[in-house]
Amino acid sequence: MNQEERLEKALNASMEAFRATFRAVYLDSSTPASAQSAERSHPGKLAQACERYTPKSWKRDVLEIVRELIADDERKFFRFSDFNRYEKRLKTLHPDHESIMSGVAVTLQALMKDDVLRKVARGVYQLA
């Protein structure tokens, strides 16, 4: 096998891995993983993370929404855009916040820094 064939084979393998990840994240929203199975694979990670933050705090409310997203949709991943449905609720809970979605983005980054979440792709997250 010459160098060109090896490069083509490696490129094809990389593309197939990318396609599989893309399908899992963007197209297959029926990935069988509820909040319970997420907590089984990460024992109490969500519960511990919730306890870490003050009740009624912005970060805790965002984390509670993450819990709902994972439980309601029964999937491992959630998208940043999923928070659009919760914008009104967050605005009601925190009327002082001017820009809800930018606050959510900053909070998701903080939750990644705290090892609660990890970023899978642009705008796509899962439990760490």
N, C-alpha and C positions, 0 to 999 in steps of 0.2 A: 504494500500500500504506500503510494507516494505521499508527499507532504500535502498536496492539494486535496487528495481524497480524505486524509486525516482531518484537515481543517473543515471540509464540508461535513464530515460525519459529526465533528464536535459542534458545529453550528446547528445542524439538524437536532442534535440532542438538546442543546440549549433552547432552541425554539420550542421544542415539544414540552420541555419543563415550564417555559413561560406560558404556553397555551393552557397547560393543566392548571397552573396557579390562577391564571386569568379566569378560566371557567369556574373554578372553585370560589373565587372571591366575587366576581361580578355577575355570573350567570346562574350559578346553582345556589339560590337563596334557601333551598330546602336542606341544607347541610344538617344532619341529625345531631344537634348539640343544644340542649336546653341549658338554662342557668344551673339546674341541678347537676347535670353532667359536667358542666364547666367547673362547678364547685367541687365535684368529685375528683376531677383531674387536677385541680388547684385547691386543695383542702382549705376551705374557709377563706380563700383569698379575697373574695368580694366582701364577705362579712368583716374580715379584719380591716380591709381598706375603709369600709364605712365607719367602723369604730374609731379609726385613726383621726377622722375629721369631725369637727364640731357640728352637732345637729343644727339644722337650718342654715348652714354655711353654703356658700355658692358651690364649693368643690364637692361637698357631700350631696347636694341636690343634683349636680351633674352626674355623679357616680350612681345615684339611685336611678337616674334615667338610663344609664348604661346597663344596669341590672335589668330594667324593664325591657330594653331593646333586645337583650340576649334571651330573656325568658319568653317574651311575647312572640318573637319571630322564630324561635327555636333554631338559632344558627350560631355559629362561632364568631362570625364577623359582624361588624356594624359599620355603617358609613357616617361620615361627618354630616352628610345631607339628611340623615335620619333625624337629626336634632331639629329640623325645621318644624316637625309636628309638635315639638315640645316648647317652641319659642314663647308662645302665649303663657304657658304655665310658669316658665322661668321668669318672665316679665312680671307676672303676678306675685311670685314669691320674692323677687328682688327688683322692686320698682326703681331703685337708684341706678341700676345698670342701664347705660345708654345703648350700647351695642351688644345685644345678646349673643349673636353668633360669633363675634370676635372673642367674646369672653369664654365661650365654649371652646373655641380653638386653643386659647391660652391654657385653659384648664385641662384639656386633653394632653397638651404638651407636658404640663406639670404631673399628670397622672402617669405619663410615660417615664418621666424622670424619677417618680416614686416607685417604679417597677410594678405598677398595677396594670398598665396597658402596654401594648407594643403596636407599632405601626407596621402594617403588612404591605400596603401599597398607598399611593396618593389618596388621602381621604378615607382610608379603610383601616380599621383598628380591630384588635382582639385582646383578650385577657393575656397578660404576660405569664 
